[in-house]
Amino acid sequence: MKKWLQGLMIAAVAVGMTACGSSETTGEDKQAEGNTGEVDHAEVDRSNWPETFVYGILPTEDQGELASRFEALEDYLEEKVGIEFELFVGTDYNALIEGMRNGHVHASGFGPFSYMLAHERANAEAFATGVSDPEDAFYYSWFITLEETNLNGLEDLDGATIAYADPASTSGHIFPKGMLITELGLTMDNVDDYFSYVTFSGSHEASLYSVLNGDVDVAGVCSSCIENIYDRVEDHPNFEQLKVIAESDPIPNGPQAISMDLPEDLRELIIDAFLTMHEDPSMQEFLESNGYDAGYIEVDDSMYDVVRETAEALEMSAEDLLN
């Protein structure tokens, strides 16, 4: 872990905040083993496959940076599966969900809550999640601010300005709002009134810059997303002032999900390509750049029940969050 992140985590632990939902590493999820072997593309019947397989990318940071980093995945999947691939960087989480529902997106990375919506609305099914450690497939939601704001906890945020990432973002909206409701006794009806100004930035990176630039006092962000963009923000003049004032309980990593409307043989090839990616030396840079040093491990839909339960307990419906 980078030195600055260690400092942030020490600050977060000192705050001693907990979130609305919790989960524990069960040890049941482990690095996928084995390989189904190289596929002879000539023997695969593609008559019912789409001409181009479209893979969606979450808008967690700058779209140009994302597209550039994911080019390696595009090349890898084309070679592994034997079909043309196309990357689609969604403008927001809902764009990916609707794209899959309409058949324009065939697989995508999702946050836990946006996956829940994709499962309900677009027949998406979780199959893998990227990890740095196979025994720790979780991340956190952070409230971040600058030292100069003199904000040190959720109780100090009355009248402050806040940026959330996206209405369907688990760590950038659902869990931060849940923490406010749980810790401060607020409700969905009045939680936004606790602040003088509330905005959605569109991504975790944009939320971070909103804080660094002084556009808002505080933001709810994803811990792993912040780590991924460390190299691009460390030169910001306010970077050393950045601090974490509240941290959620562990949140299960967002999954890779595939449309169940696709032919089974195609789904199986895609899933195998992800679960065996760590075996390909050419993909190590891609995996490490995304914080997935240990590759992808297999998950299923039940892993995200904790997110469903959290949303239900806080009466956070899709209509509340997306409309």
N, C-alpha and C positions, 0 to 999 in steps of 0.2 A: 504494500500500500504506500502511495506517495506521502511524503512528509506533511504536506499541507492537509491531506485528507485525514491523517492521524490527528492533527490538531483539531480539525472540525469534529471528528468523532469524539475526542476527549471533551470538547465543549458540549456536544449533544448528550453524552452520558451524564455530564454534570447537571444538565437541566433535569434529567430524570423523568422525562415525559413518556407516556405510553399512549398507544393508539386505540381506536375503537375495535379493531379486530386483531386476532393473533393467530399464529400458526407455528408448528414445530417441525423441524427436520425429522422425518421418520426413518431415514436411512433406507427406505424401500427403493428410492430412485437411485439408480447407479448408472455408471457409464455403460452405454450399450456395447455389447461384445459381439464379435463375429461379423461376418460380412456375407451377404448372399452371393457374392462373387460378381465378376464382371458380366455385364449383360451383352449378349450378342444382339445388337440393335436390328440386324437384318431379320431376326426371327420374331420380333415383336410386332404384333398386329396393331397398327396405329389408326385403323379405319374410323374409330370412334373417338380419337383424341382431338383436342383443339389444335389448330395449325401452329399457334404460338402459345406458350405457357407464360402467363403474366404473374409475376411475383410482386407483392406490395410491400412497401417499406413504411414504417411508422415515422411520422414527422416529428421526431424527438429533437432534431437539431437542423442546421442549415441543409436545405435540400440538395444543393450542389455538392457539399461534402459527403452527404449520404450516398448519392448516386455514384460518386467516384469510388468510395470505399467498397460498394457492393458490386462493382464490375467484376471482381474476382469470383463472386458467387454466381453471377450470370454465366461466366465462361465455364465454371466447374459443372454447373447443372446441365448445360448444353452438352458437354462431353459425356457426363455420367448417364444422362437419360436419353440422349439422342433426339432432342427436339429443340426448336428455337425458343429462347427465353427472352423475356422483355421485363425490365424493371419499371415499376410504377410507384412514384413517391407521392403519397396522398397529401392533399392540402390539410387534412385533419383526419382524426380517427374515423369519423362518420363516413368520409369519402371511401375509405378502405372497406368498411362494412357494406356500404351500398354497392361498391364495385363488385364485391363477392356475391352479394345477393342477386345482382343483375347478370352474373356470369362473366364480367369483364376482368375480374381478379380471381385467380385460381388458388393461390396460397399467399400467406402473409405472416409477418410477425405482428403480434398484438400485445397490448398491455393486458393485465388480468381482467380488468373490467370491460375494456373494449372487446376482448375475446368473448366474454360472457354474452355481450350483445350480439356479436357475430355468430355465436353458437345458436342463439335464439332466432335471429333474423335471417341468417345467410347460410345455415346448414354447415357451419364451419366446425371442424373437429381438431382439438389439440393433439399434437403427436410428439413434440420435442421442445426443449428449451436449452438455450446456450448457458454454459456455466464456466466459471473459473475454477471451481472445486466441485466435483460430483456430489459431495456430501453437504453442500450448502447452496441450494438453488433458490436463494431468497435475496431481496434487496430491501430498501427502506424509503420512506417518504420523509423529506426534511423540510422544515421551515428555515429559510436562509434570509439573512439581513446583513447590514454593515454595522461595524462598531459605532459609527457616528450617529446611528439612529437611537442609541441607548435603549433598544428593545432587547429584553433578555428572556422573555417567555410569552406564552400565549396570552396570559393575563394583561400583558402590556400592549396588546394590539388594538385595543378599543380606539376607534377613530383613525387607525392607520390605513395606508393604501396597500393593496395586495394584488399580485398577479398569479393566476392559476394557468396551467399549461393548456388544457383542453377540457371541455365538459366531460368527455369520456375517459380522461386520463386517471388511472388508479392512484398513482403516487403524486400526480400533479394537480389533483382536484378531489377525488373521492375520499382518500384517506386524510388529507389535510382538513377537509371540511368535517369529516368524521371526528377527528381529534378535537376540533373546536367545539363541536356539539357535545362530545363526551366529557371533555375536561372542564368546559365552562358552563355547561347546562343550557346551551343554546338549542335551537330547533331549526329544521329546514326552513321554516317560515321567517325566522329572524336572523339567521347566521350571517347573511350578507349585510344586514344593517349594522352589524358590529363594526364594519369598516366604513370609512368615508368614501372609498372608491374601490371598485372590484373590476378586474379586467381579465380576459383570456388572451395570453400572448401568442398562442399557436404552437409552442414547443417548449421543452425544458430549457433549451439553450437560450431562447428568446426571454424566458422568465429570468434566467440568470443574468443576462445583460440588462434587463429592466432594473434589477437590484443594483448591479455594478454601476450603472449610469445614473442612478438616483431617480429613475422614473417612478418607481414604487418603493415603499418601505420594506416590504417582505414578499417572499414568493414561496409557493409549495412546489418542490421539485423531487425528481427521482435521484437517489444517491448514485447509482451506477451510471446514469446519464451524465451527471456532472463529472464523474471520473473520466468518462470517455472524451470529454471536450477540454480536459485540463490544459493540454498543450496550446490550445487556441486562446485561452483566457488569462494565463499566468502573467502576461505582460500588461494587463489592464492596470491603470494607476490605483484603482480601488481594490485590487485583488487581495492584498494583505489584510484588508478590513473585513473580509467575508467571514461570517460565522454561522453556525447552526444553533438555533435556539430551541428546537423541538424535533424529536425523532419518533417515528411510528414503530410499532411492533413489526416483525418480519413480514414481508409480502412475497408470495411465490413469484418467481421470475415469470415474465410474460412468455407465452408459448408461440411456437410456430404452429399455424393451423392451416388445414387444407380443406377445400370444398369437397363435401361428401357427394356432390353431384358429378364429380369426375369419375372416369372408369377406374375400377379397382386396381388394375395392373399399373396404371399410371401413378396412382396414389402410392402404391407400394414402392415403386422405383424412386419417387421423390423422398419418401420417408427414409428409405435405406440410404439415399445419398446424403441426407443430413446426419443420420446416426453414425455413419462411417467417415464423415468428413475429416475427423481428427487423424485418420490414417494416411491422408494425402499431404505430403510435405509442402506442396504448392499452396495449400490453404492455411498454413500456420500463421502467416502474416495477417490474413483476413480475420481469423479467429481471435488472435491476440489483440488486434485493433478494436474489436468489439467487446473485449473483456471475456471472451469465451476460450480461455487458454486450454481448458479440458474438453473442448468440443461441445457436442449436443448430447443430452441424455433424454431418454424416453419419458414422456408424461402422458397423462390422459385427462379427460374432462373433470374428473372428481377432484383433482388437485386444486381446482379453483372454486370449490364449494365455500371456502373461507371468505372469498370475496363476495359471493352471492349472499352469504349469511350476514356479512357486514353491511352490505347495501340494504338488505331487508330490515335489519335491526334499526338502521337509521332512516328507514322509509325513503331511501333514495331510489326512485324509479328511473327508468330510461327516459320517460317523458319529462321528468324534472330536470334531468341533466343534459338532454339534447335539444329540448325545445325552448 
